[in-house]
Amino acid sequence: MCKELSTTILQEESKQLNGWDKAIYDAEQRIVRTKRRLSELKVLLAYFIEQRDSGEPWPGDEVTRAESEAA
């Protein structure tokens, strides 16, 4: 299948597709969603590393530290 035809097919709604074209469309949509989720996870990971490296306490550990300092 040529690239132009596959692009045209992918622009149609999934409901109009069937057989191989629907399977291809569904797989490509899952890839897009997975890449988007991967990008979100990378941002979260960078944030978590930044928080850890700056010494920010883990939520919930704050109370424990405050209690241990008071004792």
C-alpha positions as a Markdown table, in Angstrom:
| # | Residue | x | y | z |
|---|---|---|---|---|
| 1 | Met | 0.0 | 0.0 | 0.0 |
| 2 | Cys | 1.5 | 3.4 | -1.0 |
| 3 | Lys | 2.0 | 6.1 | 1.7 |
| 4 | Glu | -0.6 | 8.4 | 0.1 |
| 5 | Leu | -3.3 | 5.8 | 0.2 |
| 6 | Ser | -2.6 | 4.8 | 3.7 |
| 7 | Thr | -2.7 | 8.5 | 4.8 |
| 8 | Thr | -6.0 | 8.9 | 3.1 |
| 9 | Ile | -7.3 | 5.8 | 4.8 |
| 10 | Leu | -6.1 | 6.9 | 8.2 |
| 11 | Gln | -8.0 | 10.2 | 7.8 |
| 12 | Glu | -11.3 | 8.4 | 7.6 |
| 13 | Glu | -13.1 | 7.5 | 10.7 |
| 14 | Ser | -12.4 | 4.1 | 12.1 |
| 15 | Lys | -16.1 | 3.1 | 11.8 |
| 16 | Gln | -15.8 | 3.3 | 8.0 |
| 17 | Leu | -12.8 | 1.0 | 7.9 |
| 18 | Asn | -12.8 | -2.8 | 7.9 |
| 19 | Gly | -10.4 | -5.7 | 7.6 |
| 20 | Trp | -6.8 | -4.8 | 7.3 |
| 21 | Asp | -7.4 | -1.1 | 7.0 |
| 22 | Lys | -9.2 | -1.0 | 10.4 |
| 23 | Ala | -6.4 | -3.1 | 12.0 |
| 24 | Ile | -3.8 | -0.7 | 10.6 |
| 25 | Tyr | -5.7 | 2.3 | 11.7 |
| 26 | Asp | -6.2 | 0.9 | 15.2 |
| 27 | Ala | -2.6 | -0.1 | 15.6 |
| 28 | Glu | -1.4 | 3.4 | 14.4 |
| 29 | Gln | -3.8 | 5.1 | 16.9 |
| 30 | Arg | -2.5 | 2.9 | 19.7 |
| 31 | Ile | 1.1 | 3.9 | 18.7 |
| 32 | Val | 0.1 | 7.6 | 18.8 |
| 33 | Arg | -1.5 | 7.2 | 22.3 |
| 34 | Thr | 1.5 | 5.2 | 23.5 |
| 35 | Lys | 4.0 | 7.9 | 22.3 |
| 36 | Arg | 1.9 | 10.5 | 24.0 |
| 37 | Arg | 1.9 | 8.6 | 27.3 |
| 38 | Leu | 5.6 | 8.0 | 27.0 |
| 39 | Ser | 6.1 | 11.8 | 26.7 |
| 40 | Glu | 4.0 | 12.4 | 29.8 |
| 41 | Leu | 5.9 | 9.8 | 31.7 |
| 42 | Lys | 9.2 | 11.4 | 30.7 |
| 43 | Val | 8.0 | 14.7 | 32.0 |
| 44 | Leu | 6.9 | 13.2 | 35.3 |
| 45 | Leu | 10.2 | 11.4 | 35.7 |
| 46 | Ala | 12.2 | 14.6 | 35.2 |
| 47 | Tyr | 10.0 | 16.3 | 37.8 |
| 48 | Phe | 10.4 | 13.5 | 40.3 |
| 49 | Ile | 14.2 | 13.5 | 39.8 |
| 50 | Glu | 14.2 | 17.3 | 40.2 |
| 51 | Gln | 12.2 | 17.1 | 43.4 |
| 52 | Arg | 14.4 | 14.3 | 44.9 |
| 53 | Asp | 17.6 | 16.1 | 44.0 |
| 54 | Ser | 16.4 | 19.4 | 45.5 |
| 55 | Gly | 15.8 | 17.6 | 48.8 |
| 56 | Glu | 12.0 | 17.9 | 48.7 |
| 57 | Pro | 10.5 | 15.3 | 51.1 |
| 58 | Trp | 8.2 | 12.6 | 49.7 |
| 59 | Pro | 4.5 | 13.6 | 50.5 |
| 60 | Gly | 3.6 | 11.7 | 53.7 |
| 61 | Asp | 7.2 | 11.6 | 54.9 |
| 62 | Glu | 6.9 | 15.2 | 55.9 |
| 63 | Val | 4.8 | 14.4 | 58.9 |
| 64 | Thr | 7.2 | 11.6 | 59.9 |
| 65 | Arg | 10.2 | 13.9 | 59.8 |
| 66 | Ala | 8.4 | 16.7 | 61.8 |
| 67 | Glu | 7.4 | 14.2 | 64.4 |
| 68 | Ser | 10.9 | 12.8 | 64.7 |
| 69 | Glu | 12.4 | 16.3 | 65.0 |
| 70 | Ala | 9.9 | 17.2 | 67.8 |
| 71 | Ala | 10.8 | 14.1 | 69.7 |
